[in-house]
Amino acid sequence: MRKDIHTNYQEVLFHDTNADEFFLTRSTAKTKSTRQYEGKEYQYYTLDISSESHPFYTGEQSK
């Protein structure tokens, strides 16, 4: 397998700013900011919407 062709796969802290919820998952997303979460520093990425705030998942979707 060739070296240095894959992006860095790391833990990233996602923040749904609409619902003020945090999600920690592994991702290749590159960010310029970091944030402390549960005593450890992670790459930090903000979201406008996620399953915590999307009307389809929260049951607030109008028909």
mmJSON file of the N, C-alpha and C atoms, coordinates in Angstrom:
{"data_MODEL":{"atom_site":{
"group_PDB":["ATOM","ATOM","ATOM","ATOM","ATOM","ATOM","ATOM","ATOM","ATOM","ATOM","ATOM","ATOM","ATOM","ATOM","ATOM","ATOM","ATOM","ATOM","ATOM","ATOM","ATOM","ATOM","ATOM","ATOM","ATOM","ATOM","ATOM","ATOM","ATOM","ATOM","ATOM","ATOM","ATOM","ATOM","ATOM","ATOM","ATOM","ATOM","ATOM","ATOM","ATOM","ATOM","ATOM","ATOM","ATOM","ATOM","ATOM","ATOM","ATOM","ATOM","ATOM","ATOM","ATOM","ATOM","ATOM","ATOM","ATOM","ATOM","ATOM","ATOM","ATOM","ATOM","ATOM","ATOM","ATOM","ATOM","ATOM","ATOM","ATOM","ATOM","ATOM","ATOM","ATOM","ATOM","ATOM","ATOM","ATOM","ATOM","ATOM","ATOM","ATOM","ATOM","ATOM","ATOM","ATOM","ATOM","ATOM","ATOM","ATOM","ATOM","ATOM","ATOM","ATOM","ATOM","ATOM","ATOM","ATOM","ATOM","ATOM","ATOM","ATOM","ATOM","ATOM","ATOM","ATOM","ATOM","ATOM","ATOM","ATOM","ATOM","ATOM","ATOM","ATOM","ATOM","ATOM","ATOM","ATOM","ATOM","ATOM","ATOM","ATOM","ATOM","ATOM","ATOM","ATOM","ATOM","ATOM","ATOM","ATOM","ATOM","ATOM","ATOM","ATOM","ATOM","ATOM","ATOM","ATOM","ATOM","ATOM","ATOM","ATOM","ATOM","ATOM","ATOM","ATOM","ATOM","ATOM","ATOM","ATOM","ATOM","ATOM","ATOM","ATOM","ATOM","ATOM","ATOM","ATOM","ATOM","ATOM","ATOM","ATOM","ATOM","ATOM","ATOM","ATOM","ATOM","ATOM","ATOM","ATOM","ATOM","ATOM","ATOM","ATOM","ATOM","ATOM","ATOM","ATOM","ATOM","ATOM","ATOM","ATOM","ATOM","ATOM","ATOM","ATOM","ATOM","ATOM","ATOM","ATOM"],
"id":[1,2,3,4,5,6,7,8,9,10,11,12,13,14,15,16,17,18,19,20,21,22,23,24,25,26,27,28,29,30,31,32,33,34,35,36,37,38,39,40,41,42,43,44,45,46,47,48,49,50,51,52,53,54,55,56,57,58,59,60,61,62,63,64,65,66,67,68,69,70,71,72,73,74,75,76,77,78,79,80,81,82,83,84,85,86,87,88,89,90,91,92,93,94,95,96,97,98,99,100,101,102,103,104,105,106,107,108,109,110,111,112,113,114,115,116,117,118,119,120,121,122,123,124,125,126,127,128,129,130,131,132,133,134,135,136,137,138,139,140,141,142,143,144,145,146,147,148,149,150,151,152,153,154,155,156,157,158,159,160,161,162,163,164,165,166,167,168,169,170,171,172,173,174,175,176,177,178,179,180,181,182,183,184,185,186,187,188,189],
"type_symbol":["N","C","C","N","C","C","N","C","C","N","C","C","N","C","C","N","C","C","N","C","C","N","C","C","N","C","C","N","C","C","N","C","C","N","C","C","N","C","C","N","C","C","N","C","C","N","C","C","N","C","C","N","C","C","N","C","C","N","C","C","N","C","C","N","C","C","N","C","C","N","C","C","N","C","C","N","C","C","N","C","C","N","C","C","N","C","C","N","C","C","N","C","C","N","C","C","N","C","C","N","C","C","N","C","C","N","C","C","N","C","C","N","C","C","N","C","C","N","C","C","N","C","C","N","C","C","N","C","C","N","C","C","N","C","C","N","C","C","N","C","C","N","C","C","N","C","C","N","C","C","N","C","C","N","C","C","N","C","C","N","C","C","N","C","C","N","C","C","N","C","C","N","C","C","N","C","C","N","C","C","N","C","C","N","C","C","N","C","C"],
"label_atom_id":["N","CA","C","N","CA","C","N","CA","C","N","CA","C","N","CA","C","N","CA","C","N","CA","C","N","CA","C","N","CA","C","N","CA","C","N","CA","C","N","CA","C","N","CA","C","N","CA","C","N","CA","C","N","CA","C","N","CA","C","N","CA","C","N","CA","C","N","CA","C","N","CA","C","N","CA","C","N","CA","C","N","CA","C","N","CA","C","N","CA","C","N","CA","C","N","CA","C","N","CA","C","N","CA","C","N","CA","C","N","CA","C","N","CA","C","N","CA","C","N","CA","C","N","CA","C","N","CA","C","N","CA","C","N","CA","C","N","CA","C","N","CA","C","N","CA","C","N","CA","C","N","CA","C","N","CA","C","N","CA","C","N","CA","C","N","CA","C","N","CA","C","N","CA","C","N","CA","C","N","CA","C","N","CA","C","N","CA","C","N","CA","C","N","CA","C","N","CA","C","N","CA","C","N","CA","C","N","CA","C","N","CA","C","N","CA","C","N","CA","C"],
"label_alt_id":[null,null,null,null,null,null,null,null,null,null,null,null,null,null,null,null,null,null,null,null,null,null,null,null,null,null,null,null,null,null,null,null,null,null,null,null,null,null,null,null,null,null,null,null,null,null,null,null,null,null,null,null,null,null,null,null,null,null,null,null,null,null,null,null,null,null,null,null,null,null,null,null,null,null,null,null,null,null,null,null,null,null,null,null,null,null,null,null,null,null,null,null,null,null,null,null,null,null,null,null,null,null,null,null,null,null,null,null,null,null,null,null,null,null,null,null,null,null,null,null,null,null,null,null,null,null,null,null,null,null,null,null,null,null,null,null,null,null,null,null,null,null,null,null,null,null,null,null,null,null,null,null,null,null,null,null,null,null,null,null,null,null,null,null,null,null,null,null,null,null,null,null,null,null,null,null,null,null,null,null,null,null,null,null,null,null,null,null,null],
"label_comp_id":["MET","MET","MET","ARG","ARG","ARG","LYS","LYS","LYS","ASP","ASP","ASP","ILE","ILE","ILE","HIS","HIS","HIS","THR","THR","THR","ASN","ASN","ASN","TYR","TYR","TYR","GLN","GLN","GLN","GLU","GLU","GLU","VAL","VAL","VAL","LEU","LEU","LEU","PHE","PHE","PHE","HIS","HIS","HIS","ASP","ASP","ASP","THR","THR","THR","ASN","ASN","ASN","ALA","ALA","ALA","ASP","ASP","ASP","GLU","GLU","GLU","PHE","PHE","PHE","PHE","PHE","PHE","LEU","LEU","LEU","THR","THR","THR","ARG","ARG","ARG","SER","SER","SER","THR","THR","THR","ALA","ALA","ALA","LYS","LYS","LYS","THR","THR","THR","LYS","LYS","LYS","SER","SER","SER","THR","THR","THR","ARG","ARG","ARG","GLN","GLN","GLN","TYR","TYR","TYR","GLU","GLU","GLU","GLY","GLY","GLY","LYS","LYS","LYS","GLU","GLU","GLU","TYR","TYR","TYR","GLN","GLN","GLN","TYR","TYR","TYR","TYR","TYR","TYR","THR","THR","THR","LEU","LEU","LEU","ASP","ASP","ASP","ILE","ILE","ILE","SER","SER","SER","SER","SER","SER","GLU","GLU","GLU","SER","SER","SER","HIS","HIS","HIS","PRO","PRO","PRO","PHE","PHE","PHE","TYR","TYR","TYR","THR","THR","THR","GLY","GLY","GLY","GLU","GLU","GLU","GLN","GLN","GLN","SER","SER","SER","LYS","LYS","LYS"],
"label_asym_id":["A","A","A","A","A","A","A","A","A","A","A","A","A","A","A","A","A","A","A","A","A","A","A","A","A","A","A","A","A","A","A","A","A","A","A","A","A","A","A","A","A","A","A","A","A","A","A","A","A","A","A","A","A","A","A","A","A","A","A","A","A","A","A","A","A","A","A","A","A","A","A","A","A","A","A","A","A","A","A","A","A","A","A","A","A","A","A","A","A","A","A","A","A","A","A","A","A","A","A","A","A","A","A","A","A","A","A","A","A","A","A","A","A","A","A","A","A","A","A","A","A","A","A","A","A","A","A","A","A","A","A","A","A","A","A","A","A","A","A","A","A","A","A","A","A","A","A","A","A","A","A","A","A","A","A","A","A","A","A","A","A","A","A","A","A","A","A","A","A","A","A","A","A","A","A","A","A","A","A","A","A","A","A","A","A","A","A","A","A"],
"label_entity_id":["1","1","1","1","1","1","1","1","1","1","1","1","1","1","1","1","1","1","1","1","1","1","1","1","1","1","1","1","1","1","1","1","1","1","1","1","1","1","1","1","1","1","1","1","1","1","1","1","1","1","1","1","1","1","1","1","1","1","1","1","1","1","1","1","1","1","1","1","1","1","1","1","1","1","1","1","1","1","1","1","1","1","1","1","1","1","1","1","1","1","1","1","1","1","1","1","1","1","1","1","1","1","1","1","1","1","1","1","1","1","1","1","1","1","1","1","1","1","1","1","1","1","1","1","1","1","1","1","1","1","1","1","1","1","1","1","1","1","1","1","1","1","1","1","1","1","1","1","1","1","1","1","1","1","1","1","1","1","1","1","1","1","1","1","1","1","1","1","1","1","1","1","1","1","1","1","1","1","1","1","1","1","1","1","1","1","1","1","1"],
"label_seq_id":[1,1,1,2,2,2,3,3,3,4,4,4,5,5,5,6,6,6,7,7,7,8,8,8,9,9,9,10,10,10,11,11,11,12,12,12,13,13,13,14,14,14,15,15,15,16,16,16,17,17,17,18,18,18,19,19,19,20,20,20,21,21,21,22,22,22,23,23,23,24,24,24,25,25,25,26,26,26,27,27,27,28,28,28,29,29,29,30,30,30,31,31,31,32,32,32,33,33,33,34,34,34,35,35,35,36,36,36,37,37,37,38,38,38,39,39,39,40,40,40,41,41,41,42,42,42,43,43,43,44,44,44,45,45,45,46,46,46,47,47,47,48,48,48,49,49,49,50,50,50,51,51,51,52,52,52,53,53,53,54,54,54,55,55,55,56,56,56,57,57,57,58,58,58,59,59,59,60,60,60,61,61,61,62,62,62,63,63,63],
"pdbx_PDB_ins_code":[null,null,null,null,null,null,null,null,null,null,null,null,null,null,null,null,null,null,null,null,null,null,null,null,null,null,null,null,null,null,null,null,null,null,null,null,null,null,null,null,null,null,null,null,null,null,null,null,null,null,null,null,null,null,null,null,null,null,null,null,null,null,null,null,null,null,null,null,null,null,null,null,null,null,null,null,null,null,null,null,null,null,null,null,null,null,null,null,null,null,null,null,null,null,null,null,null,null,null,null,null,null,null,null,null,null,null,null,null,null,null,null,null,null,null,null,null,null,null,null,null,null,null,null,null,null,null,null,null,null,null,null,null,null,null,null,null,null,null,null,null,null,null,null,null,null,null,null,null,null,null,null,null,null,null,null,null,null,null,null,null,null,null,null,null,null,null,null,null,null,null,null,null,null,null,null,null,null,null,null,null,null,null,null,null,null,null,null,null],
"Cartn_x":[0.841,0.0,0.889,0.527,1.318,1.161,2.246,2.228,1.802,1.249,0.91,-0.107,-1.02,-2.066,-3.43,-3.544,-4.823,-4.889,-6.071,-6.265,-6.236,-6.002,-5.921,-7.321,-7.53,-8.812,-8.689,-9.43,-9.259,-10.599,-10.597,-11.811,-12.051,-13.293,-13.681,-14.933,-14.963,-16.119,-17.019,-18.225,-19.209,-20.191,-20.567,-21.475,-22.664,-23.845,-25.082,-25.452,-25.191,-25.406,-26.887,-27.743,-29.175,-29.748,-29.308,-29.799,-28.812,-27.636,-26.568,-26.197,-26.037,-25.652,-24.293,-23.512,-22.183,-22.159,-21.416,-21.251,-19.769,-19.272,-17.873,-17.838,-17.186,-17.086,-15.783,-15.447,-14.229,-14.565,-13.661,-13.91,-12.589,-12.653,-11.503,-11.624,-12.651,-12.859,-11.65,-11.202,-10.08,-10.635,-10.237,-10.707,-9.524,-9.78,-8.736,-8.875,-9.988,-10.204,-10.269,-9.987,-10.071,-10.912,-11.361,-12.172,-11.997,-12.004,-11.931,-13.307,-13.315,-14.564,-14.242,-14.877,-14.676,-13.195,-12.475,-11.092,-10.059,-10.469,-9.54,-9.789,-8.753,-8.878,-9.099,-10.107,-10.469,-10.545,-10.426,-10.748,-12.232,-12.615,-13.974,-14.621,-15.84,-16.568,-18.004,-18.502,-19.881,-20.824,-22.047,-23.114,-24.317,-25.044,-26.284,-27.445,-27.366,-28.466,-27.93,-28.546,-28.207,-29.488,-29.363,-30.552,-31.176,-30.422,-30.966,-31.875,-31.727,-32.532,-33.339,-33.145,-33.872,-35.33,-36.294,-37.711,-38.141,-37.555,-37.935,-37.626,-36.48,-36.068,-36.66,-37.017,-37.565,-39.077,-39.719,-41.161,-41.924,-41.247,-41.889,-42.151,-41.976,-42.179,-43.658,-43.982,-45.369,-45.684,-46.936,-47.338,-47.937],
"Cartn_y":[-1.178,0.0,1.245,2.228,3.455,4.288,4.923,5.763,7.185,7.869,9.299,9.654,8.746,9.082,9.226,8.8,8.851,10.078,10.641,11.791,11.321,12.25,11.95,11.663,10.456,10.035,10.161,11.098,11.423,11.69,11.777,12.135,13.629,13.983,15.385,15.646,16.791,17.202,18.071,17.594,18.35,18.999,20.241,20.991,21.487,20.955,21.451,22.713,23.87,25.134,25.455,24.886,25.113,24.424,23.197,22.441,22.481,23.085,23.132,21.727,20.81,19.429,19.15,18.304,17.936,16.464,16.15,14.787,14.537,13.479,13.108,11.872,12.002,10.884,11.003,9.963,9.987,10.53,11.349,12.005,12.428,12.723,13.279,14.793,15.387,16.838,17.57,18.589,19.407,20.724,21.078,22.316,23.149,24.43,25.327,25.548,25.104,25.349,24.031,24.14,23.0,23.398,22.398,22.672,21.544,21.894,20.905,20.255,18.937,18.211,16.995,16.907,15.811,15.597,16.707,16.652,16.398,16.389,16.153,17.183,17.544,18.54,17.842,18.32,17.733,18.811,18.414,19.292,19.623,20.863,21.348,21.825,21.348,21.68,22.009,23.192,23.58,23.185,22.84,22.478,23.374,23.689,24.445,23.535,22.285,21.356,19.932,19.099,17.682,16.931,15.67,14.892,15.394,16.12,16.667,17.868,18.555,19.754,19.717,18.71,18.635,18.248,18.968,18.702,17.266,16.617,15.236,14.312,14.498,13.63,14.037,15.3,15.755,15.593,15.225,15.046,16.341,17.411,18.71,19.024,18.046,18.254,18.44,19.468,19.697,18.937,18.542,17.738,18.572],
"Cartn_z":[0.0,0.0,0.0,-0.781,-0.866,0.394,0.796,1.994,1.641,2.627,2.551,1.466,1.145,0.175,0.842,2.091,2.796,3.697,3.81,4.694,6.145,7.041,8.463,9.014,9.509,10.084,11.594,12.192,13.607,14.263,15.587,16.308,16.151,15.812,15.61,16.435,17.091,17.872,17.0,16.725,15.959,16.924,16.635,17.503,16.689,16.997,16.392,17.158,16.569,17.267,17.449,16.623,16.746,17.985,18.256,19.41,20.578,20.38,21.375,21.856,20.906,21.193,20.572,21.226,20.759,20.363,19.301,18.815,18.607,19.173,18.983,18.098,16.956,16.018,15.241,14.524,13.711,12.333,11.802,10.535,9.89,8.598,7.889,7.751,8.372,8.298,8.865,8.144,8.605,9.132,10.33,10.939,11.394,11.589,12.097,13.593,14.18,15.596,16.376,17.66,18.568,19.765,20.515,21.698,22.704,23.979,25.046,25.214,25.338,25.556,26.406,27.567,28.507,28.82,29.012,29.439,28.353,27.098,26.0,24.906,24.169,23.106,21.765,21.027,19.742,18.667,17.423,16.312,16.453,16.152,16.414,15.122,14.856,13.637,13.998,13.573,13.889,12.763,13.146,12.21,12.452,11.394,11.555,11.912,11.484,11.715,11.756,12.578,12.671,13.03,13.34,13.709,15.005,15.818,17.063,16.834,15.7,15.471,14.176,13.339,12.074,12.341,11.758,12.014,11.72,10.749,10.444,11.623,12.249,13.351,14.688,14.842,16.121,16.186,15.07,15.055,14.853,14.511,14.323,12.861,11.998,10.561,10.276,9.51,9.142,7.876,7.745,6.586,5.511],
"occupancy":[1.0,1.0,1.0,1.0,1.0,1.0,1.0,1.0,1.0,1.0,1.0,1.0,1.0,1.0,1.0,1.0,1.0,1.0,1.0,1.0,1.0,1.0,1.0,1.0,1.0,1.0,1.0,1.0,1.0,1.0,1.0,1.0,1.0,1.0,1.0,1.0,1.0,1.0,1.0,1.0,1.0,1.0,1.0,1.0,1.0,1.0,1.0,1.0,1.0,1.0,1.0,1.0,1.0,1.0,1.0,1.0,1.0,1.0,1.0,1.0,1.0,1.0,1.0,1.0,1.0,1.0,1.0,1.0,1.0,1.0,1.0,1.0,1.0,1.0,1.0,1.0,1.0,1.0,1.0,1.0,1.0,1.0,1.0,1.0,1.0,1.0,1.0,1.0,1.0,1.0,1.0,1.0,1.0,1.0,1.0,1.0,1.0,1.0,1.0,1.0,1.0,1.0,1.0,1.0,1.0,1.0,1.0,1.0,1.0,1.0,1.0,1.0,1.0,1.0,1.0,1.0,1.0,1.0,1.0,1.0,1.0,1.0,1.0,1.0,1.0,1.0,1.0,1.0,1.0,1.0,1.0,1.0,1.0,1.0,1.0,1.0,1.0,1.0,1.0,1.0,1.0,1.0,1.0,1.0,1.0,1.0,1.0,1.0,1.0,1.0,1.0,1.0,1.0,1.0,1.0,1.0,1.0,1.0,1.0,1.0,1.0,1.0,1.0,1.0,1.0,1.0,1.0,1.0,1.0,1.0,1.0,1.0,1.0,1.0,1.0,1.0,1.0,1.0,1.0,1.0,1.0,1.0,1.0,1.0,1.0,1.0,1.0,1.0,1.0],
"B_iso_or_equiv":[0.0,0.0,0.0,0.0,0.0,0.0,0.0,0.0,0.0,0.0,0.0,0.0,0.0,0.0,0.0,0.0,0.0,0.0,0.0,0.0,0.0,0.0,0.0,0.0,0.0,0.0,0.0,0.0,0.0,0.0,0.0,0.0,0.0,0.0,0.0,0.0,0.0,0.0,0.0,0.0,0.0,0.0,0.0,0.0,0.0,0.0,0.0,0.0,0.0,0.0,0.0,0.0,0.0,0.0,0.0,0.0,0.0,0.0,0.0,0.0,0.0,0.0,0.0,0.0,0.0,0.0,0.0,0.0,0.0,0.0,0.0,0.0,0.0,0.0,0.0,0.0,0.0,0.0,0.0,0.0,0.0,0.0,0.0,0.0,0.0,0.0,0.0,0.0,0.0,0.0,0.0,0.0,0.0,0.0,0.0,0.0,0.0,0.0,0.0,0.0,0.0,0.0,0.0,0.0,0.0,0.0,0.0,0.0,0.0,0.0,0.0,0.0,0.0,0.0,0.0,0.0,0.0,0.0,0.0,0.0,0.0,0.0,0.0,0.0,0.0,0.0,0.0,0.0,0.0,0.0,0.0,0.0,0.0,0.0,0.0,0.0,0.0,0.0,0.0,0.0,0.0,0.0,0.0,0.0,0.0,0.0,0.0,0.0,0.0,0.0,0.0,0.0,0.0,0.0,0.0,0.0,0.0,0.0,0.0,0.0,0.0,0.0,0.0,0.0,0.0,0.0,0.0,0.0,0.0,0.0,0.0,0.0,0.0,0.0,0.0,0.0,0.0,0.0,0.0,0.0,0.0,0.0,0.0,0.0,0.0,0.0,0.0,0.0,0.0],
"pdbx_formal_charge":[null,null,null,null,null,null,null,null,null,null,null,null,null,null,null,null,null,null,null,null,null,null,null,null,null,null,null,null,null,null,null,null,null,null,null,null,null,null,null,null,null,null,null,null,null,null,null,null,null,null,null,null,null,null,null,null,null,null,null,null,null,null,null,null,null,null,null,null,null,null,null,null,null,null,null,null,null,null,null,null,null,null,null,null,null,null,null,null,null,null,null,null,null,null,null,null,null,null,null,null,null,null,null,null,null,null,null,null,null,null,null,null,null,null,null,null,null,null,null,null,null,null,null,null,null,null,null,null,null,null,null,null,null,null,null,null,null,null,null,null,null,null,null,null,null,null,null,null,null,null,null,null,null,null,null,null,null,null,null,null,null,null,null,null,null,null,null,null,null,null,null,null,null,null,null,null,null,null,null,null,null,null,null,null,null,null,null,null,null],
"auth_seq_id":[1,1,1,2,2,2,3,3,3,4,4,4,5,5,5,6,6,6,7,7,7,8,8,8,9,9,9,10,10,10,11,11,11,12,12,12,13,13,13,14,14,14,15,15,15,16,16,16,17,17,17,18,18,18,19,19,19,20,20,20,21,21,21,22,22,22,23,23,23,24,24,24,25,25,25,26,26,26,27,27,27,28,28,28,29,29,29,30,30,30,31,31,31,32,32,32,33,33,33,34,34,34,35,35,35,36,36,36,37,37,37,38,38,38,39,39,39,40,40,40,41,41,41,42,42,42,43,43,43,44,44,44,45,45,45,46,46,46,47,47,47,48,48,48,49,49,49,50,50,50,51,51,51,52,52,52,53,53,53,54,54,54,55,55,55,56,56,56,57,57,57,58,58,58,59,59,59,60,60,60,61,61,61,62,62,62,63,63,63],
"auth_comp_id":["MET","MET","MET","ARG","ARG","ARG","LYS","LYS","LYS","ASP","ASP","ASP","ILE","ILE","ILE","HIS","HIS","HIS","THR","THR","THR","ASN","ASN","ASN","TYR","TYR","TYR","GLN","GLN","GLN","GLU","GLU","GLU","VAL","VAL","VAL","LEU","LEU","LEU","PHE","PHE","PHE","HIS","HIS","HIS","ASP","ASP","ASP","THR","THR","THR","ASN","ASN","ASN","ALA","ALA","ALA","ASP","ASP","ASP","GLU","GLU","GLU","PHE","PHE","PHE","PHE","PHE","PHE","LEU","LEU","LEU","THR","THR","THR","ARG","ARG","ARG","SER","SER","SER","THR","THR","THR","ALA","ALA","ALA","LYS","LYS","LYS","THR","THR","THR","LYS","LYS","LYS","SER","SER","SER","THR","THR","THR","ARG","ARG","ARG","GLN","GLN","GLN","TYR","TYR","TYR","GLU","GLU","GLU","GLY","GLY","GLY","LYS","LYS","LYS","GLU","GLU","GLU","TYR","TYR","TYR","GLN","GLN","GLN","TYR","TYR","TYR","TYR","TYR","TYR","THR","THR","THR","LEU","LEU","LEU","ASP","ASP","ASP","ILE","ILE","ILE","SER","SER","SER","SER","SER","SER","GLU","GLU","GLU","SER","SER","SER","HIS","HIS","HIS","PRO","PRO","PRO","PHE","PHE","PHE","TYR","TYR","TYR","THR","THR","THR","GLY","GLY","GLY","GLU","GLU","GLU","GLN","GLN","GLN","SER","SER","SER","LYS","LYS","LYS"],
"auth_asym_id":["A","A","A","A","A","A","A","A","A","A","A","A","A","A","A","A","A","A","A","A","A","A","A","A","A","A","A","A","A","A","A","A","A","A","A","A","A","A","A","A","A","A","A","A","A","A","A","A","A","A","A","A","A","A","A","A","A","A","A","A","A","A","A","A","A","A","A","A","A","A","A","A","A","A","A","A","A","A","A","A","A","A","A","A","A","A","A","A","A","A","A","A","A","A","A","A","A","A","A","A","A","A","A","A","A","A","A","A","A","A","A","A","A","A","A","A","A","A","A","A","A","A","A","A","A","A","A","A","A","A","A","A","A","A","A","A","A","A","A","A","A","A","A","A","A","A","A","A","A","A","A","A","A","A","A","A","A","A","A","A","A","A","A","A","A","A","A","A","A","A","A","A","A","A","A","A","A","A","A","A","A","A","A","A","A","A","A","A","A"],
"auth_atom_id":["N","CA","C","N","CA","C","N","CA","C","N","CA","C","N","CA","C","N","CA","C","N","CA","C","N","CA","C","N","CA","C","N","CA","C","N","CA","C","N","CA","C","N","CA","C","N","CA","C","N","CA","C","N","CA","C","N","CA","C","N","CA","C","N","CA","C","N","CA","C","N","CA","C","N","CA","C","N","CA","C","N","CA","C","N","CA","C","N","CA","C","N","CA","C","N","CA","C","N","CA","C","N","CA","C","N","CA","C","N","CA","C","N","CA","C","N","CA","C","N","CA","C","N","CA","C","N","CA","C","N","CA","C","N","CA","C","N","CA","C","N","CA","C","N","CA","C","N","CA","C","N","CA","C","N","CA","C","N","CA","C","N","CA","C","N","CA","C","N","CA","C","N","CA","C","N","CA","C","N","CA","C","N","CA","C","N","CA","C","N","CA","C","N","CA","C","N","CA","C","N","CA","C","N","CA","C","N","CA","C","N","CA","C","N","CA","C","N","CA","C"],
"pdbx_PDB_model_num":[1,1,1,1,1,1,1,1,1,1,1,1,1,1,1,1,1,1,1,1,1,1,1,1,1,1,1,1,1,1,1,1,1,1,1,1,1,1,1,1,1,1,1,1,1,1,1,1,1,1,1,1,1,1,1,1,1,1,1,1,1,1,1,1,1,1,1,1,1,1,1,1,1,1,1,1,1,1,1,1,1,1,1,1,1,1,1,1,1,1,1,1,1,1,1,1,1,1,1,1,1,1,1,1,1,1,1,1,1,1,1,1,1,1,1,1,1,1,1,1,1,1,1,1,1,1,1,1,1,1,1,1,1,1,1,1,1,1,1,1,1,1,1,1,1,1,1,1,1,1,1,1,1,1,1,1,1,1,1,1,1,1,1,1,1,1,1,1,1,1,1,1,1,1,1,1,1,1,1,1,1,1,1,1,1,1,1,1,1]
}}}
